[in-house]
Amino acid sequence: MASKSKPDWLSCIDLKLLDAFVDNPYECPIVIDGDGIVRFMSRYNEGLYGFTPEQAVGRHITEVNKDSHMHETLVTGKAMIGEIYQAGGRRQVMARIPLRNRSGNIVGVLGKRIFHKTDTVKELYSKMEILEGQLKYYHQEVSSLKGSYEFGKIIGQSAPIQEALRGALQASRSDASVLITGESGTGKESCAYFIHRSSRRAEGPYIRVNCAAVPAELIESELFGYEGGAFTGARPGGKPGKFELAHKGTILLDEIGDMPLNMQAKLLRVLQEREIERVGGTKPVKVDFRLIASTNKDLQEMIKKGTFRMDLFYRLNIFNIVMPGLRAIPGDIPEISRFMIQELSGKTSIPAKTMSGEVAAAMQRYHWPGNVRELRNVIERAMIVAEGPEILLEHLPPGIAELGRLSNGGAESARHMAPLREVVLEAERRTISEVLKHTGGNKVRAARILGIHRTILYQKIKRYKIPL
């Protein structure tokens, strides 16, 4: 019985379909043999080289195109992808690919076009720029993100902390702008990152810009990017700005109170139009971002002085979250300290340690002008100098340790120390009294300094019977 021969796969393909596949206006292929002789040329190449396919076939490639390098590929055997070539009055992006037989020997070269529209190339290059910029940005930021205990955490059970947490959760449910206020070192960046990670944009980029750290003459190019040759020293290919890097994600403008007035006007336009224009550019670029701003300055006072735009303030202040200073939440200090100890222990070879009661009391009595950042430094130092499993008063800086010692000193008097809750309440009462004295009884300013809502301040004044 005769065996059935295998069907010829080529005969199964419609020749018209095969012809359309090989000879198309998008790639415009041309093929040479091992001697550099043209064996096939797409009819769409006639406008590029001035030869019809019939005229080109049988000629050496350099006769058809004197600037061609296809014959060089016969020697090098290396493919060239993405070569820019001027043909037909415009720039083309070409590829030269060596053709080999089953033995691996080069028998010819295929030349074809990848892109023929410079706009397409420019758009692709712009996307690659943004991806490259995001990669570079995250490479620079990843160590600080991992090294900061505070990122993505809002710790504490006090009323001010819980109020901030509720505000952050509410803000995370929308794309509305957020303004986070509070003294330096209170965890404003932590709150911003918490909002980002809790939002629908959590998988998108998170970009931070410290407005106070960028020189005024560079902040526009930093935020919006620039085109090549826009100014002296600009990269030839241009550079995407932070808003482009934040596309589909969140951008935090930290210390926005330090942003120059002229940039405030441009930022307002970006918030309204949702598009940016690079420095030296002429074409607006649409961007999809969520803006969070933070500051330790009183923006309303700045508005009165004419140093901050009122319209921008109201555009930013859709959600306002106040991060309290440590002196306003003394009851949370032990919990925050324990979290820091565990976090630092996980990142170093230092084993976790406990804190003595005297240490906890001293920390709650201290004023903490540097807030959480200062507390972290104190905890880290104490973990290093404490040789045993417990952090004692002697491991704290003298100014803080003194607050933990009773006036008559000694272990005997330590046994008569007041219960921790009483110490906390007394510290809070004394702090509120001092701040009210400092503000001359102005409760609005006092609440702002303490980092708590006015209603909470009124309740505490009533509870502690603080005279006004």
C-alpha positions in Angstrom: 0.0 0.0 0.0 1.5 3.3 -1.1 2.2 5.7 1.8 0.6 9.1 1.6 3.1 11.8 0.9 3.3 14.8 3.2 1.4 17.8 1.8 3.5 20.7 0.5 2.8 23.4 3.1 3.7 26.1 0.6 1.0 24.9 -1.8 -1.5 25.2 1.0 -1.0 28.9 1.3 -2.9 31.3 -1.0 -0.2 32.8 -3.2 -1.8 36.2 -3.0 -1.7 36.1 0.8 1.9 35.1 0.7 2.7 37.9 -1.8 1.0 40.4 0.5 2.9 39.1 3.5 6.3 39.5 1.7 5.7 42.6 -0.3 4.1 45.2 2.0 4.3 49.0 2.2 5.2 48.9 5.9 8.5 47.0 5.8 9.5 47.5 2.1 11.8 44.5 2.2 14.9 44.0 -0.1 17.0 40.8 -0.3 20.5 40.4 -1.6 22.4 37.1 -2.1 25.9 36.2 -0.9 27.5 38.2 -3.7 25.5 41.4 -2.8 23.2 41.0 -5.9 19.6 42.1 -5.4 17.3 39.1 -5.7 14.1 40.7 -4.5 12.9 44.2 -3.9 9.5 45.3 -2.8 7.7 47.5 -5.4 7.1 50.0 -2.6 10.9 50.7 -2.6 10.7 52.3 -6.0 10.1 55.8 -4.5 13.1 55.3 -2.2 15.8 54.2 -4.6 14.5 55.3 -8.0 14.6 51.8 -9.4 11.7 49.5 -10.2 12.0 45.9 -8.8 12.6 44.7 -12.4 15.5 47.2 -12.8 17.0 46.5 -9.4 17.0 42.7 -9.5 20.3 41.4 -10.8 22.3 44.6 -9.9 24.7 44.9 -7.0 23.1 46.6 -4.0 25.5 49.6 -4.2 24.2 50.3 -7.8 20.7 50.4 -6.5 21.6 52.4 -3.4 25.1 53.8 -3.1 24.7 54.5 0.6 23.6 50.9 1.5 25.6 48.9 4.0 23.8 45.6 3.4 26.8 44.1 1.7 28.9 44.8 4.9 26.5 42.5 6.8 27.7 39.7 4.5 31.2 40.1 6.0 30.3 40.9 9.6 27.4 38.4 10.0 25.9 40.7 12.6 22.3 42.0 12.5 21.8 45.7 12.7 18.5 46.7 14.2 17.3 50.3 14.6 19.7 52.0 12.2 18.5 55.4 11.2 18.8 56.0 7.5 17.8 58.9 5.3 15.8 57.8 2.3 12.9 59.2 0.3 13.3 62.6 1.8 12.8 61.4 5.4 14.4 59.5 8.1 13.7 55.8 8.2 14.5 53.3 11.0 15.9 50.2 9.3 17.1 46.7 10.1 19.7 44.5 8.3 19.4 40.8 9.1 21.8 38.1 7.8 20.2 35.1 6.2 21.8 31.7 6.9 21.2 28.2 5.5 20.8 25.1 7.7 24.6 24.8 8.0 24.8 28.3 9.4 26.5 29.8 6.4 25.4 33.3 5.3 23.7 33.1 2.0 22.2 36.6 1.9 20.9 39.7 3.8 17.4 41.0 4.4 16.9 44.7 4.7 13.6 46.1 5.9 12.0 49.2 7.4 10.9 49.2 11.0 9.5 52.7 11.2 9.0 55.2 8.4 7.2 58.0 10.4 9.5 60.1 12.6 6.4 60.9 14.8 6.1 57.2 15.6 9.8 57.0 16.5 9.5 60.1 18.6 6.5 58.8 20.5 8.3 55.5 21.2 11.5 57.3 22.3 9.4 59.5 24.6 7.8 56.4 26.2 11.3 54.8 26.6 12.6 58.0 28.2 9.8 57.9 30.8 10.4 54.3 31.6 14.1 55.0 31.9 13.4 58.0 34.1 11.2 55.9 36.3 13.8 53.2 36.6 16.5 55.7 37.5 14.2 57.4 40.0 13.3 54.2 41.8 16.9 53.1 41.9 17.7 56.3 43.7 14.7 56.2 46.0 14.5 52.5 46.9 17.1 52.6 49.6 15.5 55.6 51.4 12.1 54.0 51.1 13.3 50.8 52.7 15.5 52.6 55.2 12.7 54.7 56.6 10.7 53.1 59.4 7.8 55.6 58.8 6.8 54.8 55.2 3.3 53.5 54.9 2.7 53.5 58.6 0.5 55.7 60.8 1.1 54.5 64.4 -0.8 55.5 67.5 -4.1 55.3 69.4 -4.5 59.0 70.4 -7.3 61.1 69.0 -5.1 63.2 66.7 -3.5 60.2 65.2 -6.8 58.4 64.7 -8.2 61.5 63.1 -5.3 61.7 60.7 -5.8 58.0 59.9 -9.5 58.5 59.2 -8.7 61.4 56.9 -6.0 59.4 55.0 -8.4 56.5 54.5 -11.1 58.8 53.2 -8.7 60.5 50.9 -7.5 57.2 49.5 -11.0 56.4 48.1 -10.8 59.1 45.5 -8.3 61.0 43.2 -8.9 64.3 44.9 -5.9 66.5 45.9 -4.7 66.2 49.5 -2.9 68.7 51.6 -0.9 67.3 54.5 0.2 69.8 57.2 2.3 69.5 60.3 5.7 70.3 61.8 8.9 69.0 60.3 9.5 65.4 61.2 5.8 64.4 62.0 5.5 61.8 59.3 3.8 63.7 56.5 5.6 61.6 53.9 4.5 58.5 55.7 0.9 59.7 55.5 1.2 60.5 51.8 2.6 57.0 51.0 -0.1 55.4 53.1 -2.7 57.2 51.0 -1.0 56.1 47.8 -0.7 52.4 48.9 -4.4 52.4 50.0 -5.7 53.9 46.7 -6.5 52.4 43.3 -3.2 53.8 42.1 -1.2 51.6 44.5 0.4 49.7 41.6 1.4 52.9 39.8 4.5 55.0 40.4 4.9 57.1 43.5 7.1 60.1 42.9 8.4 62.5 45.6 9.6 66.0 44.9 11.1 68.2 47.7 10.2 71.7 46.4 12.6 73.3 49.0 15.6 71.3 47.7 15.2 72.2 44.0 16.7 75.6 42.9 14.1 78.0 41.7 15.6 78.2 38.2 15.4 74.4 37.8 12.1 73.5 39.3 10.1 73.9 36.1 12.3 71.5 34.2 12.4 69.2 37.2 8.6 69.0 37.3 7.7 69.2 33.6 10.8 68.0 31.9 12.5 69.6 28.9 13.2 69.0 25.2 16.7 68.5 23.8 18.6 71.8 23.5 16.0 73.7 25.6 18.8 75.4 27.5 22.6 75.2 28.0 23.6 71.8 29.4 20.3 70.1 28.5 20.5 66.5 27.4 20.3 66.2 23.6 17.3 63.9 23.7 15.5 65.9 26.4 14.2 64.5 29.7 10.8 63.7 31.2 9.7 65.6 34.3 8.4 64.2 37.5 4.7 64.6 36.4 5.4 62.4 33.4 7.1 59.9 35.6 4.0 59.9 37.9 1.6 59.0 35.0 -1.0 56.6 36.3 0.3 57.0 39.8 0.8 59.6 42.6 3.1 62.6 42.9 4.0 64.1 46.3 5.1 67.8 46.3 6.8 68.1 49.7 7.4 71.5 51.2 5.0 73.1 48.7 5.1 76.3 50.7 8.6 76.9 49.2 7.4 76.8 45.6 8.0 80.1 43.8 4.9 82.1 42.9 5.5 81.8 39.1 5.6 78.0 39.5 2.4 78.0 41.6 0.5 79.6 38.6 1.9 76.9 36.3 1.0 74.1 38.8 -2.5 75.4 39.0 -2.9 75.2 35.2 -1.6 71.6 35.3 -4.1 70.7 38.0 -6.9 72.2 35.9 -5.9 70.9 32.4 -4.2 67.7 33.4 -1.5 68.3 30.9 2.1 69.5 31.0 4.4 71.2 28.5 8.1 70.5 28.6 10.5 73.4 28.7 11.4 74.2 25.1 8.5 72.1 23.9 5.4 73.1 21.8 3.1 70.2 22.2 1.1 69.6 25.5 1.4 66.1 27.0 -1.6 64.6 28.8 -0.8 63.2 32.2 -2.9 61.1 34.6 -1.8 61.7 38.2 -3.0 62.1 41.8 -1.4 65.1 43.6 -0.6 65.1 47.3 1.1 68.2 48.7 2.7 68.6 52.2 4.1 71.5 54.1 5.2 72.6 57.6 4.3 76.2 56.8 1.0 78.1 57.5 -0.3 78.5 54.0 -3.2 80.7 55.0 -0.7 83.2 56.6 1.3 83.0 53.4 -1.8 83.9 51.4 -2.3 87.0 53.5 1.3 88.0 52.9 0.9 87.3 49.1 3.5 84.6 49.0 1.1 81.7 48.2 -1.8 81.7 45.8 -5.3 81.5 47.3 -6.7 79.7 44.2 -3.9 77.0 44.4 -4.5 76.6 48.1 -8.2 75.8 47.6 -7.3 73.5 44.7 -5.0 71.5 46.9 -7.0 71.6 50.1 -9.8 69.3 49.1 -8.7 66.9 51.8 -6.7 68.4 54.7 -4.8 66.1 57.0 -3.0 67.4 60.1 -0.1 65.3 61.4 0.4 66.0 65.1 3.8 66.7 66.8 5.0 64.2 69.4 4.4 66.6 72.2 0.7 66.5 71.3 0.5 62.7 71.5 2.8 61.7 74.5 0.6 58.6 75.1 1.6 57.2 71.6 5.4 57.6 72.2 5.9 54.2 73.8 4.1 52.4 71.0 6.0 54.4 68.3 9.3 53.7 70.1 8.6 49.9 70.3 7.8 49.9 66.6 11.1 51.7 65.9 13.1 49.2 68.0 11.6 46.3 66.0 12.1 48.0 62.7 15.7 49.0 63.4 16.5 45.5 64.8 15.2 44.0 61.6 17.5 46.2 59.5 20.7 45.8 61.6 22.4 43.1 63.6 21.4 44.8 66.9 18.9 42.6 68.8 15.6 44.2 69.8 15.5 45.6 73.4 12.9 46.6 75.9 12.6 50.1 77.5 12.5 50.6 81.3 9.6 52.5 82.8 11.9 55.4 83.6 12.9 55.6 79.9 9.3 55.6 78.7 8.4 58.3 81.2 11.4 60.5 80.2 10.5 60.2 76.6 6.9 61.2 77.3 8.0 64.3 79.3 10.5 65.5 76.6 9.3 68.2 74.2 10.7 66.6 71.0 11.3 69.6 68.8 12.5 67.3 66.0 9.5 65.0 66.4 9.6 61.5 65.0 13.0 62.0 63.3 14.6 63.0 66.6 12.9 60.1 68.4 14.3 57.6 65.8 17.8 59.0 66.3 17.5 58.7 70.1 16.2 55.1 69.9 18.9 54.1 67.4 21.7 55.5 69.6 20.3 53.9 72.7 20.1 50.5 71.0 23.8 50.8 70.1 25.1 51.9 73.5 22.9 49.6 75.6 24.9 46.4 76.1 22.1 44.5 77.9 18.6 43.6 76.8 17.1 46.8 78.3 17.4 50.5 77.4 18.0 52.5 80.6 18.1 56.2 81.4 21.9 56.2 81.1 21.6 55.2 77.4 19.6 58.4 76.6 21.0 61.9 75.9 21.5 63.8 79.2 18.7 66.3 78.5 16.1 63.5 78.1 17.5 61.2 80.8 17.2 64.0 83.4 13.5 64.1 82.9 13.2 60.4 83.9 15.0 60.9 87.3 13.1 62.0 90.3 14.4 65.1 92.2 15.8 63.0 95.0 17.1 60.3 92.7 17.9 56.7 93.5 16.1 53.4 93.0 14.1 53.8 96.2 12.4 57.0 94.9 11.8 55.3 91.6 9.4 52.8 93.3 7.2 55.8 94.2 7.0 57.1 90.7 3.5 58.1 89.6 1.5 55.6 87.4 2.2 56.0 83.6 -1.2 57.3 82.8 -0.9 60.1 85.4 2.5 61.1 83.9 1.0 61.2 80.4 -2.0 63.3 81.5 0.3 65.7 83.4 2.6 66.1 80.4 -0.3 66.8 78.1 -1.8 69.3 80.5 1.5 71.1 80.9 2.2 71.2 77.2 -1.2 72.7 76.3 -0.8 75.3 79.1 2.6 76.3 77.7 1.4 76.6 74.1 -1.6 78.6 75.1 0.7 80.9 77.1 2.9 81.2 74.0 0.0 82.2 71.8 -1.5 84.6 74.3 -4.6 82.5 74.6 -5.2 82.2 70.9 -6.8 78.8 70.6 -6.8 78.6 66.8 -3.0 79.1 66.7 -2.5 76.8 69.7 -4.4 74.0 68.0 -2.3 74.5 64.9 1.0 74.3 66.8 -0.2 71.2 68.8 -1.3 69.6 65.6 -4.9 68.9 66.8 -8.3 70.1 65.8 -9.8 73.1 67.6 -12.6 71.0 69.0 -10.2 68.5 70.6 -8.3 71.4 72.1 -11.5 72.9 73.6 -12.3 69.5 75.1 -8.8 69.1 76.7 -8.9 72.7 78.1 -12.2 71.8 79.8 -11.0 68.4 81.0 -7.8 69.8 82.5 -9.5 73.0 83.7 -6.8 75.1 82.2 -7.2 78.8 83.0 -7.3 81.2 80.0 
